[in-house]
Amino acid sequence: MRAAVLLSILACAAPAAAETIALEARPAVGYKKGRPHRIKVVTLGWTDVEITTARAFLVMATAAAEDGVELWIRSGFRSHDEQRMFYQAYRQGWGNRAARPGHSNHQSGRALDIYLGPGAYGWLEANARRFGFKRTVKGEPWHWEYVKRPRKQRRRARRATDRV
Ligand SMILES: [Zn+2]
């Protein structure tokens, strides 16, 4: 079992400014269809992200940066407590739509809310699928889910991230 995974992240849009930092993979409890399961998360920027999704996102973000588009994650993995909070806020009428605790894909680790800066949505619409990401919630253009891992991308992701 790898204790630490090295992930490359882009400090800004310029590929030359790519910065390599070491991130600890930590165990967490994910939920799918109301059932708990063990996952591993890493911290990217200000949010936790399930490790497989994080790898795929970083490959995608690198490609986007090469096209001059910055991709940032606003919200990634959510713990059960966080989802409960989001759900309550939604039910009380002052939060974005949120699934019942245990039933959000943010809890499975697959969902990412991506900050839609200049050019980001158009880029995602044209390219995200190649990297295994798909828009899944109507009316939420920022919500993308990692649905598969094409082989080629998987190899690239491994090269980019497993350097320990
Ligand atoms: Zn979302």
Backbone and ligand atoms as CSV (ligand in chain L), in Angstrom:
chain,resi,resn,atom,element,x,y,z
A,1,MET,N,N,0.849,-1.196,0.000
A,1,MET,CA,C,0.000,0.000,0.000
A,1,MET,C,C,0.882,1.242,0.000
A,2,ARG,N,N,0.554,2.158,-0.859
A,2,ARG,CA,C,1.342,3.381,-0.908
A,2,ARG,C,C,0.873,4.336,0.176
A,3,ALA,N,N,1.804,4.839,0.928
A,3,ALA,CA,C,1.420,5.773,1.987
A,3,ALA,C,C,1.269,7.174,1.399
A,4,ALA,N,N,2.127,7.470,0.486
A,4,ALA,CA,C,2.073,8.819,-0.090
A,4,ALA,C,C,2.112,8.726,-1.599
A,5,VAL,N,N,1.427,9.586,-2.228
A,5,VAL,CA,C,1.408,9.625,-3.684
A,5,VAL,C,C,1.833,11.005,-4.105
A,6,LEU,N,N,2.695,11.027,-5.062
A,6,LEU,CA,C,3.176,12.313,-5.534
A,6,LEU,C,C,2.302,12.773,-6.678
A,7,LEU,N,N,1.747,13.915,-6.545
A,7,LEU,CA,C,0.870,14.423,-7.597
A,7,LEU,C,C,1.416,15.731,-8.130
A,8,SER,N,N,1.342,15.862,-9.406
A,8,SER,CA,C,1.753,17.129,-10.015
A,8,SER,C,C,0.544,18.022,-10.129
A,9,ILE,N,N,0.623,19.194,-9.643
A,9,ILE,CA,C,-0.469,20.111,-9.904
A,9,ILE,C,C,0.076,21.388,-10.513
A,10,LEU,N,N,-0.789,22.032,-11.229
A,10,LEU,CA,C,-0.358,23.258,-11.865
A,10,LEU,C,C,-0.624,24.427,-10.944
A,11,ALA,N,N,0.400,25.179,-10.707
A,11,ALA,CA,C,0.241,26.343,-9.842
A,11,ALA,C,C,-0.557,27.411,-10.580
A,12,CYS,N,N,-0.402,27.478,-11.875
A,12,CYS,CA,C,-1.215,28.400,-12.674
A,12,CYS,C,C,-1.344,27.825,-14.068
A,13,ALA,N,N,-1.898,28.586,-14.974
A,13,ALA,CA,C,-2.204,28.046,-16.292
A,13,ALA,C,C,-0.953,27.686,-17.094
A,14,ALA,N,N,0.144,28.327,-16.815
A,14,ALA,CA,C,1.349,28.074,-17.611
A,14,ALA,C,C,1.978,26.747,-17.226
A,15,PRO,N,N,2.085,25.822,-18.201
A,15,PRO,CA,C,2.660,24.521,-17.879
A,15,PRO,C,C,4.058,24.635,-17.280
A,16,ALA,N,N,4.766,25.683,-17.646
A,16,ALA,CA,C,6.126,25.858,-17.132
A,16,ALA,C,C,6.123,26.073,-15.620
A,17,ALA,N,N,4.992,26.520,-15.122
A,17,ALA,CA,C,4.930,26.800,-13.692
A,17,ALA,C,C,4.449,25.593,-12.886
A,18,ALA,N,N,4.370,24.443,-13.552
A,18,ALA,CA,C,3.899,23.239,-12.858
A,18,ALA,C,C,4.757,22.987,-11.630
A,19,GLU,N,N,4.079,22.658,-10.555
A,19,GLU,CA,C,4.781,22.494,-9.294
A,19,GLU,C,C,4.461,21.090,-8.792
A,20,THR,N,N,5.472,20.402,-8.352
A,20,THR,CA,C,5.237,19.046,-7.869
A,20,THR,C,C,5.231,19.034,-6.352
A,21,ILE,N,N,4.162,18.536,-5.806
A,21,ILE,CA,C,4.091,18.487,-4.352
A,21,ILE,C,C,3.675,17.090,-3.909
A,22,ALA,N,N,4.099,16.716,-2.743
A,22,ALA,CA,C,3.742,15.401,-2.204
A,22,ALA,C,C,2.467,15.528,-1.399
A,23,LEU,N,N,1.542,14.622,-1.643
A,23,LEU,CA,C,0.284,14.646,-0.915
A,23,LEU,C,C,0.073,13.307,-0.236
A,24,GLU,N,N,-0.374,13.332,0.968
A,24,GLU,CA,C,-0.688,12.121,1.709
A,24,GLU,C,C,-2.043,11.593,1.262
A,25,ALA,N,N,-2.091,10.311,0.939
A,25,ALA,CA,C,-3.393,9.688,0.711
A,25,ALA,C,C,-3.899,9.224,2.070
A,26,ARG,N,N,-5.112,9.637,2.420
A,26,ARG,CA,C,-5.664,9.284,3.725
A,26,ARG,C,C,-6.914,8.437,3.555
A,27,PRO,N,N,-7.146,7.512,4.488
A,27,PRO,CA,C,-8.387,6.735,4.394
A,27,PRO,C,C,-9.589,7.603,4.750
A,28,ALA,N,N,-10.698,7.336,4.110
A,28,ALA,CA,C,-11.940,8.050,4.416
A,28,ALA,C,C,-13.098,7.095,4.165
A,29,VAL,N,N,-14.258,7.465,4.637
A,29,VAL,CA,C,-15.441,6.643,4.399
A,29,VAL,C,C,-16.268,7.290,3.302
A,30,GLY,N,N,-16.377,6.553,2.181
A,30,GLY,CA,C,-17.214,7.028,1.096
A,30,GLY,C,C,-18.575,6.353,1.181
A,31,TYR,N,N,-19.547,6.901,0.493
A,31,TYR,CA,C,-20.886,6.303,0.480
A,31,TYR,C,C,-21.367,6.170,-0.945
A,32,LYS,N,N,-21.979,5.040,-1.224
A,32,LYS,CA,C,-22.609,4.847,-2.508
A,32,LYS,C,C,-23.955,4.188,-2.255
A,33,LYS,N,N,-25.000,4.784,-2.779
A,33,LYS,CA,C,-26.362,4.283,-2.556
A,33,LYS,C,C,-26.622,3.990,-1.083
A,34,GLY,N,N,-26.165,4.888,-0.232
A,34,GLY,CA,C,-26.433,4.760,1.187
A,34,GLY,C,C,-25.526,3.820,1.942
A,35,ARG,N,N,-24.613,3.162,1.194
A,35,ARG,CA,C,-23.736,2.197,1.868
A,35,ARG,C,C,-22.314,2.727,2.009
A,36,PRO,N,N,-21.744,2.561,3.199
A,36,PRO,CA,C,-20.376,3.042,3.401
A,36,PRO,C,C,-19.339,2.107,2.787
A,37,HIS,N,N,-18.277,2.672,2.299
A,37,HIS,CA,C,-17.148,1.857,1.841
A,37,HIS,C,C,-15.870,2.659,2.033
A,38,ARG,N,N,-14.762,1.948,2.084
A,38,ARG,CA,C,-13.507,2.642,2.351
A,38,ARG,C,C,-12.910,3.196,1.070
A,39,ILE,N,N,-12.467,4.438,1.129
A,39,ILE,CA,C,-11.784,5.037,-0.012
A,39,ILE,C,C,-10.541,5.760,0.498
A,40,LYS,N,N,-9.762,6.262,-0.458
A,40,LYS,CA,C,-8.615,7.081,-0.072
A,40,LYS,C,C,-8.791,8.453,-0.686
A,41,VAL,N,N,-8.453,9.441,0.083
A,41,VAL,CA,C,-8.577,10.804,-0.424
A,41,VAL,C,C,-7.245,11.539,-0.317
A,42,VAL,N,N,-7.092,12.513,-1.183
A,42,VAL,CA,C,-5.955,13.435,-1.101
A,42,VAL,C,C,-6.534,14.844,-1.077
A,43,THR,N,N,-5.737,15.776,-0.641
A,43,THR,CA,C,-6.204,17.161,-0.640
A,43,THR,C,C,-5.653,17.874,-1.868
A,44,LEU,N,N,-6.544,18.426,-2.649
A,44,LEU,CA,C,-6.136,19.232,-3.806
A,44,LEU,C,C,-6.630,20.642,-3.554
A,45,GLY,N,N,-5.721,21.571,-3.419
A,45,GLY,CA,C,-6.128,22.941,-3.127
A,45,GLY,C,C,-6.833,22.982,-1.788
A,46,TRP,N,N,-8.118,23.326,-1.795
A,46,TRP,CA,C,-8.850,23.465,-0.532
A,46,TRP,C,C,-9.899,22.379,-0.341
A,47,THR,N,N,-9.846,21.313,-1.128
A,47,THR,CA,C,-10.864,20.282,-0.955
A,47,THR,C,C,-10.252,18.892,-1.025
A,48,ASP,N,N,-10.895,17.928,-0.378
A,48,ASP,CA,C,-10.462,16.542,-0.487
A,48,ASP,C,C,-11.045,15.938,-1.750
A,49,VAL,N,N,-10.259,15.059,-2.379
A,49,VAL,CA,C,-10.708,14.405,-3.600
A,49,VAL,C,C,-10.312,12.935,-3.523
A,50,GLU,N,N,-11.209,12.051,-3.900
A,50,GLU,CA,C,-10.898,10.614,-3.933
A,50,GLU,C,C,-9.725,10.420,-4.891
A,51,ILE,N,N,-8.823,9.533,-4.542
A,51,ILE,CA,C,-7.536,9.490,-5.225
A,51,ILE,C,C,-7.612,9.150,-6.732
A,52,THR,N,N,-8.484,8.234,-7.113
A,52,THR,CA,C,-8.599,7.886,-8.532
A,52,THR,C,C,-9.141,9.070,-9.328
A,53,THR,N,N,-10.140,9.723,-8.756
A,53,THR,CA,C,-10.717,10.900,-9.386
A,53,THR,C,C,-9.685,12.024,-9.442
A,54,ALA,N,N,-8.899,12.148,-8.386
A,54,ALA,CA,C,-7.872,13.199,-8.333
A,54,ALA,C,C,-6.848,13.009,-9.440
A,55,ARG,N,N,-6.403,11.764,-9.623
A,55,ARG,CA,C,-5.419,11.492,-10.675
A,55,ARG,C,C,-5.973,11.869,-12.041
A,56,ALA,N,N,-7.203,11.425,-12.299
A,56,ALA,CA,C,-7.816,11.704,-13.596
A,56,ALA,C,C,-8.007,13.210,-13.783
A,57,PHE,N,N,-8.401,13.875,-12.712
A,57,PHE,CA,C,-8.596,15.319,-12.808
A,57,PHE,C,C,-7.282,16.022,-13.140
A,58,LEU,N,N,-6.197,15.596,-12.501
A,58,LEU,CA,C,-4.916,16.266,-12.730
A,58,LEU,C,C,-4.435,16.096,-14.163
A,59,VAL,N,N,-4.675,14.926,-14.728
A,59,VAL,CA,C,-4.307,14.717,-16.129
A,59,VAL,C,C,-5.130,15.669,-17.001
A,60,MET,N,N,-6.437,15.753,-16.686
A,60,MET,CA,C,-7.317,16.621,-17.450
A,60,MET,C,C,-6.932,18.092,-17.275
A,61,ALA,N,N,-6.627,18.483,-16.046
A,61,ALA,CA,C,-6.282,19.886,-15.784
A,61,ALA,C,C,-4.994,20.269,-16.493
A,62,THR,N,N,-4.074,19.320,-16.596
A,62,THR,CA,C,-2.823,19.586,-17.292
A,62,THR,C,C,-3.087,19.835,-18.776
A,63,ALA,N,N,-3.953,19.009,-19.354
A,63,ALA,CA,C,-4.303,19.182,-20.772
A,63,ALA,C,C,-5.027,20.509,-20.982
A,64,ALA,N,N,-5.903,20.857,-20.059
A,64,ALA,CA,C,-6.635,22.125,-20.169
A,64,ALA,C,C,-5.657,23.294,-20.101
A,65,ALA,N,N,-4.705,23.198,-19.178
A,65,ALA,CA,C,-3.728,24.275,-19.016
A,65,ALA,C,C,-2.916,24.452,-20.298
A,66,GLU,N,N,-2.642,23.336,-20.968
A,66,GLU,CA,C,-1.914,23.435,-22.232
A,66,GLU,C,C,-2.719,24.195,-23.274
A,67,ASP,N,N,-4.047,24.175,-23.112
A,67,ASP,CA,C,-4.924,24.951,-23.998
A,67,ASP,C,C,-5.230,26.327,-23.422
A,68,GLY,N,N,-4.573,26.667,-22.334
A,68,GLY,CA,C,-4.763,27.990,-21.749
A,68,GLY,C,C,-5.992,28.126,-20.875
A,69,VAL,N,N,-6.538,26.994,-20.422
A,69,VAL,CA,C,-7.742,27.032,-19.582
A,69,VAL,C,C,-7.409,26.488,-18.190
A,70,GLU,N,N,-7.785,27.208,-17.179
A,70,GLU,CA,C,-7.541,26.754,-15.812
A,70,GLU,C,C,-8.746,26.005,-15.276
A,71,LEU,N,N,-8.509,24.856,-14.686
A,71,LEU,CA,C,-9.588,24.106,-14.040
A,71,LEU,C,C,-9.297,24.007,-12.547
A,72,TRP,N,N,-10.261,24.446,-11.764
A,72,TRP,CA,C,-10.119,24.381,-10.309
A,72,TRP,C,C,-11.295,23.618,-9.735
A,73,ILE,N,N,-11.031,22.849,-8.704
A,73,ILE,CA,C,-12.129,22.133,-8.043
A,73,ILE,C,C,-12.658,22.998,-6.897
A,74,ARG,N,N,-13.952,23.242,-6.934
A,74,ARG,CA,C,-14.586,24.001,-5.861
A,74,ARG,C,C,-14.988,23.087,-4.722
A,75,SER,N,N,-15.457,21.895,-5.108
A,75,SER,CA,C,-15.906,20.942,-4.099
A,75,SER,C,C,-15.701,19.534,-4.635
A,76,GLY,N,N,-15.043,18.697,-3.859
A,76,GLY,CA,C,-14.766,17.335,-4.316
A,76,GLY,C,C,-15.456,16.329,-3.424
A,77,PHE,N,N,-14.650,15.563,-2.687
A,77,PHE,CA,C,-15.212,14.558,-1.785
A,77,PHE,C,C,-15.866,15.225,-0.585
A,78,ARG,N,N,-17.023,14.722,-0.205
A,78,ARG,CA,C,-17.680,15.221,0.999
A,78,ARG,C,C,-17.861,14.087,2.007
A,79,SER,N,N,-17.564,14.400,3.244
A,79,SER,CA,C,-17.813,13.422,4.305
A,79,SER,C,C,-19.318,13.372,4.567
A,80,HIS,N,N,-19.718,12.385,5.346
A,80,HIS,CA,C,-21.127,12.224,5.659
A,80,HIS,C,C,-21.666,13.483,6.358
A,81,ASP,N,N,-20.875,14.014,7.286
A,81,ASP,CA,C,-21.299,15.221,8.011
A,81,ASP,C,C,-21.446,16.415,7.074
A,82,GLU,N,N,-20.485,16.538,6.166
A,82,GLU,CA,C,-20.568,17.666,5.219
A,82,GLU,C,C,-21.809,17.552,4.343
A,83,GLN,N,N,-22.067,16.337,3.858
A,83,GLN,CA,C,-23.242,16.156,3.012
A,83,GLN,C,C,-24.525,16.455,3.791
A,84,ARG,N,N,-24.530,16.065,5.053
A,84,ARG,CA,C,-25.689,16.322,5.893
A,84,ARG,C,C,-25.926,17.832,5.989
A,85,MET,N,N,-24.815,18.563,6.137
A,85,MET,CA,C,-24.903,20.024,6.222
A,85,MET,C,C,-25.445,20.624,4.917
A,86,PHE,N,N,-24.895,20.172,3.793
A,86,PHE,CA,C,-25.349,20.661,2.489
A,86,PHE,C,C,-26.835,20.357,2.293
A,87,TYR,N,N,-27.211,19.164,2.700
A,87,TYR,CA,C,-28.593,18.729,2.508
A,87,TYR,C,C,-29.540,19.575,3.356
A,88,GLN,N,N,-29.139,19.808,4.584
A,88,GLN,CA,C,-29.988,20.642,5.453
A,88,GLN,C,C,-30.122,22.050,4.892
A,89,ALA,N,N,-29.005,22.593,4.403
A,89,ALA,CA,C,-29.037,23.942,3.822
A,89,ALA,C,C,-29.999,23.969,2.648
A,90,TYR,N,N,-29.907,22.947,1.816
A,90,TYR,CA,C,-30.787,22.859,0.640
A,90,TYR,C,C,-32.254,22.765,1.067
A,91,ARG,N,N,-32.514,21.920,2.058
A,91,ARG,CA,C,-33.889,21.743,2.532
A,91,ARG,C,C,-34.448,23.013,3.149
A,92,GLN,N,N,-33.544,23.782,3.731
A,92,GLN,CA,C,-33.987,25.042,4.346
A,92,GLN,C,C,-34.057,26.175,3.327
A,93,GLY,N,N,-33.694,25.854,2.091
A,93,GLY,CA,C,-33.902,26.817,1.020
A,93,GLY,C,C,-32.769,27.794,0.764
A,94,TRP,N,N,-31.590,27.544,1.335
A,94,TRP,CA,C,-30.507,28.488,1.060
A,94,TRP,C,C,-29.225,27.818,0.564
A,95,GLY,N,N,-29.333,26.662,-0.003
A,95,GLY,CA,C,-28.131,26.035,-0.547
A,95,GLY,C,C,-28.420,25.480,-1.923
A,96,ASN,N,N,-27.369,25.093,-2.640
A,96,ASN,CA,C,-27.564,24.410,-3.920
A,96,ASN,C,C,-28.286,23.097,-3.673
A,97,ARG,N,N,-28.840,22.566,-4.734
A,97,ARG,CA,C,-29.482,21.273,-4.622
A,97,ARG,C,C,-28.471,20.253,-4.079
A,98,ALA,N,N,-28.892,19.434,-3.146
A,98,ALA,CA,C,-27.983,18.450,-2.568
A,98,ALA,C,C,-28.742,17.155,-2.323
A,99,ALA,N,N,-28.043,16.042,-2.553
A,99,ALA,CA,C,-28.664,14.733,-2.363
A,99,ALA,C,C,-28.732,14.395,-0.875
A,100,ARG,N,N,-29.584,13.427,-0.546
A,100,ARG,CA,C,-29.667,12.958,0.837
A,100,ARG,C,C,-28.307,12.421,1.274
A,101,PRO,N,N,-27.959,12.593,2.548
A,101,PRO,CA,C,-26.681,12.060,3.023
A,101,PRO,C,C,-26.572,10.559,2.710
A,102,GLY,N,N,-25.445,10.166,2.154
A,102,GLY,CA,C,-25.246,8.768,1.774
A,102,GLY,C,C,-25.536,8.522,0.304
A,103,HIS,N,N,-26.178,9.482,-0.355
A,103,HIS,CA,C,-26.605,9.273,-1.734
A,103,HIS,C,C,-26.020,10.259,-2.739
A,104,SER,N,N,-25.064,11.055,-2.300
A,104,SER,CA,C,-24.459,12.023,-3.224
A,104,SER,C,C,-23.224,11.404,-3.857
A,105,ASN,N,N,-23.017,11.684,-5.124
A,105,ASN,CA,C,-21.793,11.202,-5.738
A,105,ASN,C,C,-20.567,11.970,-5.250
A,106,HIS,N,N,-20.811,13.074,-4.545
A,106,HIS,CA,C,-19.687,13.734,-3.876
A,106,HIS,C,C,-19.200,12.858,-2.726
A,107,GLN,N,N,-20.063,11.994,-2.217
A,107,GLN,CA,C,-19.653,11.098,-1.139
A,107,GLN,C,C,-18.994,9.833,-1.664
A,108,SER,N,N,-19.314,9.471,-2.914
A,108,SER,CA,C,-18.647,8.297,-3.496
A,108,SER,C,C,-17.239,8.684,-3.919
A,109,GLY,N,N,-17.006,9.970,-4.072
A,109,GLY,CA,C,-15.686,10.451,-4.482
A,109,GLY,C,C,-15.603,10.726,-5.972
A,110,ARG,N,N,-16.680,10.418,-6.710
A,110,ARG,CA,C,-16.637,10.563,-8.163
A,110,ARG,C,C,-16.965,11.965,-8.661
A,111,ALA,N,N,-17.694,12.715,-7.853
A,111,ALA,CA,C,-18.196,14.009,-8.331
A,111,ALA,C,C,-17.277,15.163,-7.960
A,112,LEU,N,N,-17.144,16.071,-8.888
A,112,LEU,CA,C,-16.383,17.296,-8.647
A,112,LEU,C,C,-17.214,18.483,-9.087
A,113,ASP,N,N,-17.245,19.506,-8.266
A,113,ASP,CA,C,-17.799,20.770,-8.722
A,113,ASP,C,C,-16.610,21.604,-9.175
A,114,ILE,N,N,-16.628,21.961,-10.438
A,114,ILE,CA,C,-15.485,22.651,-11.016
A,114,ILE,C,C,-15.808,24.132,-11.174
A,115,TYR,N,N,-14.892,24.951,-10.717
A,115,TYR,CA,C,-15.060,26.387,-10.863
A,115,TYR,C,C,-14.993,26.734,-12.350
A,116,LEU,N,N,-16.033,27.407,-12.838
A,116,LEU,CA,C,-16.091,27.674,-14.272
A,116,LEU,C,C,-15.563,29.072,-14.586
A,117,GLY,N,N,-14.248,29.145,-14.671
A,117,GLY,CA,C,-13.605,30.399,-15.064
A,117,GLY,C,C,-13.673,30.545,-16.578
A,118,PRO,N,N,-12.959,31.553,-17.108
A,118,PRO,CA,C,-13.001,31.810,-18.552
A,118,PRO,C,C,-12.649,30.576,-19.387
A,119,GLY,N,N,-13.548,30.217,-20.281
A,119,GLY,CA,C,-13.292,29.114,-21.212
A,119,GLY,C,C,-13.451,27.724,-20.627
A,120,ALA,N,N,-13.653,27.635,-19.322
A,120,ALA,CA,C,-13.633,26.312,-18.683
A,120,ALA,C,C,-14.798,25.422,-19.148
A,121,TYR,N,N,-16.004,25.987,-19.173
A,121,TYR,CA,C,-17.133,25.121,-19.538
A,121,TYR,C,C,-17.013,24.604,-20.969
A,122,GLY,N,N,-16.672,25.510,-21.883
A,122,GLY,CA,C,-16.523,25.107,-23.287
A,122,GLY,C,C,-15.451,24.035,-23.442
A,123,TRP,N,N,-14.386,24.206,-22.705
A,123,TRP,CA,C,-13.300,23.242,-22.791
A,123,TRP,C,C,-13.763,21.884,-22.265
A,124,LEU,N,N,-14.453,21.906,-21.127
A,124,LEU,CA,C,-14.933,20.653,-20.545
A,124,LEU,C,C,-15.920,19.955,-21.476
A,125,GLU,N,N,-16.816,20.742,-22.028
A,125,GLU,CA,C,-17.820,20.173,-22.922
A,125,GLU,C,C,-17.151,19.460,-24.105
A,126,ALA,N,N,-16.078,20.064,-24.610
A,126,ALA,CA,C,-15.393,19.496,-25.774
A,126,ALA,C,C,-14.436,18.360,-25.408
A,127,ASN,N,N,-13.905,18.381,-24.198
A,127,ASN,CA,C,-12.798,17.458,-23.897
A,127,ASN,C,C,-12.951,16.517,-22.710
A,128,ALA,N,N,-13.841,16.838,-21.788
A,128,ALA,CA,C,-13.874,16.092,-20.522
A,128,ALA,C,C,-14.043,14.585,-20.731
A,129,ARG,N,N,-14.855,14.231,-21.712
A,129,ARG,CA,C,-15.137,12.819,-21.948
A,129,ARG,C,C,-13.863,12.003,-22.209
A,130,ARG,N,N,-12.951,12.610,-22.935
A,130,ARG,CA,C,-11.676,11.937,-23.226
A,130,ARG,C,C,-10.940,11.541,-21.956
A,131,PHE,N,N,-11.211,12.275,-20.887
A,131,PHE,CA,C,-10.517,12.022,-19.633
A,131,PHE,C,C,-11.379,11.266,-18.631
A,132,GLY,N,N,-12.540,10.824,-19.117
A,132,GLY,CA,C,-13.411,10.002,-18.279
A,132,GLY,C,C,-14.415,10.785,-17.454
A,133,PHE,N,N,-14.532,12.088,-17.706
A,133,PHE,CA,C,-15.477,12.899,-16.937
A,133,PHE,C,C,-16.728,13.217,-17.749
A,134,LYS,N,N,-17.826,13.295,-17.036
A,134,LYS,CA,C,-19.110,13.510,-17.679
A,134,LYS,C,C,-19.952,14.465,-16.844
A,135,ARG,N,N,-20.679,15.349,-17.522
A,135,ARG,CA,C,-21.607,16.218,-16.802
A,135,ARG,C,C,-22.861,15.420,-16.518
A,136,THR,N,N,-23.322,15.412,-15.283
A,136,THR,CA,C,-24.417,14.495,-14.952
A,136,THR,C,C,-25.655,15.150,-14.354
A,137,VAL,N,N,-25.563,16.394,-13.922
A,137,VAL,CA,C,-26.730,17.013,-13.287
A,137,VAL,C,C,-27.233,18.188,-14.110
A,138,LYS,N,N,-28.478,18.046,-14.539
A,138,LYS,CA,C,-29.101,19.091,-15.335
A,138,LYS,C,C,-29.169,20.381,-14.525
A,139,GLY,N,N,-28.830,21.478,-15.157
A,139,GLY,CA,C,-28.904,22.754,-14.446
A,139,GLY,C,C,-27.695,23.037,-13.566
A,140,GLU,N,N,-26.726,22.087,-13.547
A,140,GLU,CA,C,-25.505,22.324,-12.777
A,140,GLU,C,C,-24.290,22.123,-13.673
A,141,PRO,N,N,-23.973,23.143,-14.477
A,141,PRO,CA,C,-22.865,22.979,-15.434
A,141,PRO,C,C,-21.509,22.774,-14.775
A,142,TRP,N,N,-21.415,23.030,-13.462
A,142,TRP,CA,C,-20.146,22.876,-12.748
A,142,TRP,C,C,-19.945,21.457,-12.223
A,143,HIS,N,N,-21.005,20.643,-12.239
A,143,HIS,CA,C,-20.930,19.317,-11.621
A,143,HIS,C,C,-20.530,18.251,-12.650
A,144,TRP,N,N,-19.347,17.676,-12.464
A,144,TRP,CA,C,-18.820,16.657,-13.369
A,144,TRP,C,C,-18.464,15.424,-12.575
A,145,GLU,N,N,-18.674,14.264,-13.201
A,145,GLU,CA,C,-18.349,13.037,-12.495
A,145,GLU,C,C,-17.364,12.196,-13.285
A,146,TYR,N,N,-16.505,11.584,-12.538
A,146,TYR,CA,C,-15.542,10.692,-13.156
A,146,TYR,C,C,-16.221,9.347,-13.365
A,147,VAL,N,N,-16.441,8.986,-14.622
A,147,VAL,CA,C,-17.231,7.795,-14.884
A,147,VAL,C,C,-16.414,6.622,-15.409
A,148,LYS,N,N,-15.260,6.910,-15.923
A,148,LYS,CA,C,-14.437,5.791,-16.386
A,148,LYS,C,C,-13.004,6.246,-16.569
A,149,ARG,N,N,-12.179,5.303,-16.768
A,149,ARG,CA,C,-10.774,5.598,-16.893
A,149,ARG,C,C,-10.228,4.940,-18.154
A,150,PRO,N,N,-10.191,5.692,-19.263
A,150,PRO,CA,C,-9.655,5.082,-20.480
A,150,PRO,C,C,-8.215,4.604,-20.242
A,151,ARG,N,N,-7.858,3.493,-20.871
A,151,ARG,CA,C,-6.544,2.874,-20.609
A,151,ARG,C,C,-5.368,3.814,-20.821
A,152,LYS,N,N,-5.453,4.532,-21.939
A,152,LYS,CA,C,-4.348,5.409,-22.277
A,152,LYS,C,C,-4.164,6.474,-21.190
A,153,GLN,N,N,-5.307,7.033,-20.778
A,153,GLN,CA,C,-5.247,8.061,-19.750
A,153,GLN,C,C,-4.752,7.479,-18.446
A,154,ARG,N,N,-5.134,6.217,-18.211
A,154,ARG,CA,C,-4.737,5.588,-16.953
A,154,ARG,C,C,-3.214,5.490,-16.893
A,155,ARG,N,N,-2.620,5.096,-18.029
A,155,ARG,CA,C,-1.161,5.008,-18.060
A,155,ARG,C,C,-0.533,6.369,-17.842
A,156,ARG,N,N,-1.124,7.373,-18.513
A,156,ARG,CA,C,-0.576,8.722,-18.353
A,156,ARG,C,C,-0.708,9.179,-16.915
A,157,ALA,N,N,-1.857,8.857,-16.317
A,157,ALA,CA,C,-2.090,9.288,-14.939
A,157,ALA,C,C,-1.063,8.650,-14.014
A,158,ARG,N,N,-0.786,7.367,-14.279
A,158,ARG,CA,C,0.158,6.661,-13.429
A,158,ARG,C,C,1.553,7.291,-13.547
A,159,ARG,N,N,1.919,7.565,-14.805
A,159,ARG,CA,C,3.225,8.188,-15.006
A,159,ARG,C,C,3.312,9.528,-14.284
A,160,ALA,N,N,2.204,10.269,-14.351
A,160,ALA,CA,C,2.226,11.607,-13.780
A,160,ALA,C,C,2.179,11.599,-12.263
A,161,THR,N,N,1.692,10.503,-11.689
A,161,THR,CA,C,1.421,10.588,-10.257
A,161,THR,C,C,2.183,9.593,-9.382
A,162,ASP,N,N,2.647,8.484,-9.949
A,162,ASP,CA,C,3.302,7.496,-9.073
A,162,ASP,C,C,4.818,7.627,-9.128
A,163,ARG,N,N,5.310,8.530,-8.393
A,163,ARG,CA,C,6.758,8.669,-8.434
A,163,ARG,C,C,7.362,8.445,-7.055
A,164,VAL,N,N,6.702,7.664,-6.248
A,164,VAL,CA,C,7.273,7.452,-4.906
A,164,VAL,C,C,8.069,6.172,-4.851
L,1,ZN,ZN,ZN,-21.789,18.733,-7.375
